[in-house]
Amino acid sequence: MAEYLELTDPKITPEVVTSKYRVTRLMFFWMPAPAPVEQSFVQVGLQDEHGAAFDHRYTGQEAIDLIKGMNTANFSTGNSMHKRILQKLSNDGVLPGTVSGTPETP
């Protein structure tokens, strides 16, 4: 099973309970200096178990730091890029929960 984020408190909408998200898209955009830091962003596209999309965007210096971290990360240590993104979303309180599953192959 692909890695997914299981929410601590499931999102509940009328007659739909959402408890899991998986990464479906990552977009890194940064401009080298002297461009303003505010132009940089990381967009994370997620999909819940019902197929509904959810996007979150990191901007400015936080985006630059995330891009630098991803650029230099060692993904062979058991933490895939998707897992790191899901953990960041959880740690930042965007989607609190626990990351489970194994990396998905294309």
N, C-alpha and C positions, 0 to 999 in steps of 0.2 A: 504494500500500500504506500502511496506517495506520502511525503511529509505533510502534516497539517497542524493547524493551531486549534486546540480544543479550548473553548472559552470557559473561564471560571464561572461566569454568569451568562448563560445562553441569551442571545438576542431574541426577543419574542415580538413578533408583529402579529396583527390579527390572523389567527389560524395558521401561522408559520413560525416554527421555532428554528433559529439558526444557531448551531453550536460549533461548526467547523469551517475554517477557511484554508485555502491553499494558494500559493503564489502562481499566478498565470502570466505575469508580465513585470519586467523591471526596466525602467528607463533612467539612464544616468545622463545628465546634461550639466556641463560646466564650461565656463569660459575662462581662459587664462588671464592673469593680470595683464593689463590694467582694467579689465572689465569689472563691473561691480559684483561683489560677492553675492548680492541678492538675486542675480540672474541664474545662479546654479540651483539645480533641484534633482531630487531622486523621486521618481514616481513608482509606487508599488501597486500593481494590479492584483487583486485577489478575487477568488470565486468561492461562494459558499456551497454547501452540499446540495442546494437546490438549483444551482447554476446562476444565482444572482451575483452581479459584480459589485465590488467595493474597491475604491481607490484611496490611497493615502499618499500625501506628498510631504517630503522633507525639503526645506528650502534653506538658502543662505549658507552660513558657516556649518550648520549641522549637516547639510547635504554634502558639502565639500569634505568634511571629516568622514562621513559614511563612505563616500567614493574612495577616498584615500585608504580607508580600512579594508574595503573590498578589493582594491587594487593590490594590496600587499598581503592579503590573508592567505594562510596555508589551509586549503580546503581538504587536504589529504588526512587531516587529524580527526575525522569523524564528524565535523561540523560543516555541512554543506552550505552553499550560499543561501539557498532557500531557508534552511534552518536558522541561519544567522539573522536573516531578514525577519522571519516570524518571531524569533526571540526578541529582537529589537522592538517590534510592534507591541509585543506583550509587555516588555520591561518599561516602555514609554507610556503604558496605560491606554494605548490606542485600542487594542483588543486584548485585554488581560486573559491569560490562559496558559496552557501547557503544550509544548511542541512534541508531537509524536510521529511515528511512521519512519519510513526509510526513503532515501533519495530515489526519485523516479527517473528512469532512463527514457530518452526520447523514442 
